[in-house]
C-alpha cells in the first residue's frame, strides 16, 4: 500500500507546485512584462483614477454624451459578470419591440435628425459589453451632442475622427470608436472651450 501512496502523494505535491504556483507565476510575469495594460484590466484612468476599461462598455443616456451600443446584460447594462447577448432571433417580436423603442429614444433625443439610425445604436453585441460604436453611429450623434453642449458640430466631428480607431493590422475588424474614451475627450474638449471662452 505504501508503495502506491507515497508516489501518488509525491506526484500530487510536485504537480501542485508546478500547476498551482510555478505556471501561474510564469504566465502572470510574462503578461505583466509584455502586456501590462491588458494584464491589469485595460483600465482607463482620469487624473490617476480608474473610470472604466477599454474592453467593457458603459451606459450613457444623457443627450450631452455619445451613447454606446445597447447592452443585453442583467440586472443592469454592461454587467461584466453577466456577459451575453439577448439570444433573440431576427423574427422575435421582443427584439423588434426593443429595437423600435431604442429608435424612438434616439428620435426623441434628437427630433430634427432624419438620417437612418445606424444598426449598432439599436442592437446589442454578442457579449453585451461592446465598448465601441461605428464611426457612422458616432457621426449620427454629433448634432445632438453639439447642441447639448453648445459646441460647433464641425469641431465635434473632428474630435470623433481623432478617436476613430482603424482596422487592426489594417485588415482585421472594422473602424470603431471607443465611446468612453470619446466621452472623456469630449469632457476635456468642452472644458477647454469653456476656459477659452471664459
C-alpha positions, 0 to 999 in steps of 0.5 A, spaced: 500 500 500 505 504 501 508 503 495 502 506 491 501 512 496 507 515 497 508 516 489 501 518 488 502 523 494 509 525 491 506 526 484 500 530 487 505 535 491 510 536 485 504 537 480 501 542 485 507 546 485 508 546 478 500 547 476 498 551 482 504 556 483 510 555 478 505 556 471 501 561 474 507 565 476 510 564 469 504 566 465 502 572 470 510 575 469 510 574 462 503 578 461 505 583 466 512 584 462 509 584 455 502 586 456 501 590 462 495 594 460 491 588 458 494 584 464 491 589 469 484 590 466 485 595 460 483 600 465 482 607 463 484 612 468 482 620 469 487 624 473 490 617 476 483 614 477 480 608 474 473 610 470 472 604 466 476 599 461 477 599 454 474 592 453 467 593 457 462 598 455 458 603 459 451 606 459 450 613 457 443 616 456 444 623 457 443 627 450 450 631 452 454 624 451 455 619 445 451 613 447 454 606 446 451 600 443 445 597 447 447 592 452 443 585 453 446 584 460 442 583 467 440 586 472 443 592 469 447 594 462 454 592 461 454 587 467 461 584 466 459 578 470 453 577 466 456 577 459 451 575 453 447 577 448 439 577 448 439 570 444 433 573 440 432 571 433 431 576 427 423 574 427 422 575 435 417 580 436 421 582 443 427 584 439 423 588 434 419 591 440 426 593 443 429 595 437 423 600 435 423 603 442 431 604 442 429 608 435 424 612 438 429 614 444 434 616 439 428 620 435 426 623 441 433 625 443 434 628 437 427 630 433 430 634 427 435 628 425 432 624 419 438 620 417 437 612 418 439 610 425 445 606 424 444 598 426 449 598 432 445 604 436 439 599 436 442 592 437 446 589 442 453 585 441 454 578 442 457 579 449 453 585 451 459 589 453 461 592 446 465 598 448 465 601 441 460 604 436 461 605 428 464 611 426 457 612 422 453 611 429 458 616 432 457 621 426 449 620 427 450 623 434 454 629 433 448 634 432 445 632 438 451 632 442 453 639 439 447 642 441 447 639 448 453 642 449 453 648 445 459 646 441 460 647 433 458 640 430 464 641 425 469 641 431 465 635 434 466 631 428 473 632 428 474 630 435 470 623 433 475 622 427 481 623 432 478 617 436 476 613 430 480 607 431 482 603 424 482 596 422 487 592 426 493 590 422 489 594 417 485 588 415 482 585 421 475 588 424 472 594 422 473 602 424 470 603 431 470 608 436 471 607 443 465 611 446 468 612 453 474 614 451 470 619 446 466 621 452 472 623 456 475 627 450 469 630 449 469 632 457 476 635 456 474 638 449 468 642 452 472 644 458 477 647 454 472 651 450 469 653 456 476 656 459 477 659 452 471 662 452 471 664 459 
